[in-house]
Amino acid sequence: MNAQLHFIARNQMKPRIIQVLRTLWHEVCLYEGPEISEAVLDIYIVGEKKIRMINKQYRNIDKVTDVVSLDFGVDNDKQKVGVIYICNAVLKRVDDRMKHEFEQEFVFIALHGMLHVWGYDHEQEKKKKSML
């Protein structure tokens, strides 16, 4: 399996964090999609206005959230495609409340988004346990 991660806005994140994200994506893909030939994920860092717009457009939810994951499924060539939008401002507020490193929160929320791309959900309690 070829697991590709495209990190948009590289200048906003340390190279070691990008490598951690690539490794996580690769591992999630191996676990979730052994029959998939390629899995491509784009990660964008956006502001509150943009994430609200994306939420409204794709999820019909008019609010700011920390992450929005879009799963574009698997095409005829067995290629999995997904996109994650992460709101930097929301993560910084969470980071301030939780009193831990911003990078830890970023990696956690990116992994959370990756699981959504593979179909995990936390809206129902049973599915929430599986995702956690």
N, C-alpha and C positions, 0 to 999 in steps of 0.2 A: 504494500500500500504506500502510496505517495501522499503524505499529509503536508499540505502547504499552509503556512500562515503568513498573511500580509498585514504588517502592522503599519497603519497609516499614522503619520505624525511621530516618526521615530525619535525626533529630537526632544520629545517630551518624556522619554523613558530610557532608563539605563539599559545598556546592551545585555547585561546579565538577566534583567527582568524579561526582555524580549526572548532570550534563550529559554527561560523557564516556561514562558507561554508556549513557545514552539514545542517543547518537550511534552507539556500537558496536552496540547492538541494532538500530537502524535499518539500518545498513550490512550487518550479517549477514543480516537479513531480506530486504533487496533482493537480495543475492547468492544466498541459498538458496531463497527462496520468491517468485519474481516472480508466480506464479499465485495467491498467497495474498492475500485481501482485507484481512485484519487479523491481526496477530501480537501477542499479549498475554503479557507476562512479569512475574511477581512475584518480587522478590528479598527474602528474609528473612535477617536476621542473627540467628543462634541460638547457644546455648551447647553445650557438649560433650554433655550429657545428651540434649538435643533432637536433635542431629544423629545421635547413636548410635541413638536410637529410630527416626528417619526411615530411616536406613540399614537397620535390622533389618526394619522394616515393608515398605519398598518394594523393597529389594534383597536381603533375606535375608542381610545381612552385619552381624554384631554387632561393630561397631567405630566409632571416631571418625575422621572424615575432614574435610578442609578444605571440601569442597563436595559437595552432592548435587543433581543436576539431575533434574527430572521432566518428561517430555515427554508431554503429554496429547493429542498428535496434532492433526489438522485435522478440524473438524466439518463438517457439511453446508453451512454458510454460508462455507466456505473460511477459517475463522478458526483460526489456530495458537495453542495455549495451552501455556505452560510455567511451571514454578516452579523457582527456585533457592534452596537453603538454604546459607548460608555460615557456617562456624563461626569466629567472631571469635578465640577463644582459640588455635585451631590456626594461624590466619594470623599472629597475634602471635608465636608460637614460631618459625614459618618466617621471619618478618621479622627476628627477633633473630639467627637463624643465618645468614641471607643478607646481612645488613648493608645492606639497602636500605630505602627508604621503605615504610611500611605501605600507603600509598595505591597505590603501584605494584603491590604484591602483591595488594591487593584488586581492582584493575582487571584484572590478569592472571587471577586465579581466577574473576572474574565472566565474563570473555570465555570462559574455558575451559568454564564452566557453560553459557553461551549456545550454544556449539558442540555440547555434549552434547544440548541441547534440539532442535537440528536434526539429530541422529542421528550426529554424529561420535563416534568411540570410540577408545580407545588401548589396548585389551586385546591386540590383535594388532599385530605390527610394521608391516604394510602400512597398516593403518588409523591407526596412531600417526603415521606420516609425513604422512598426509593431514591429520590434525588439527593437527599442528605447522605 
